[in-house]
Amino acid sequence: EGAWNMVDPAYRKAHPMTDLEFERYKQVQVSAYHDLGATIGPDSAAREIQIGVINRNTLVERDTRYTERWRYDPVAKTWWVANGLPDLWAH
């Protein structure tokens, strides 16, 4: 839920998370977070990352890649994740 608060409020409104989706995120633990490269503009940025994920039930660890897209909000004076949280179950 803490990471969800970093997501752009407009995205959160357009794509609300269900209780079930929040529960799914509680079933995993992030074991690694590696920045593989970034492109930065004046009001946007993209960062390719590799995330290590451990399933808390099976204790199986795996890696997944994700492209974070960020946008700067001059009114709030903060950066927001513009494309939501990573889908850790895509693979």
Secondary structure, DSSP 8 states (H G I E B T S, - for coil): -TGGGGB-HHHHHHS---HHHHHHHHTEEEEEEEEEEEEE-SSEEEEEEEEEEEETTT--EEEEEEEEEEEEETTTTEEEESS-S--TT--
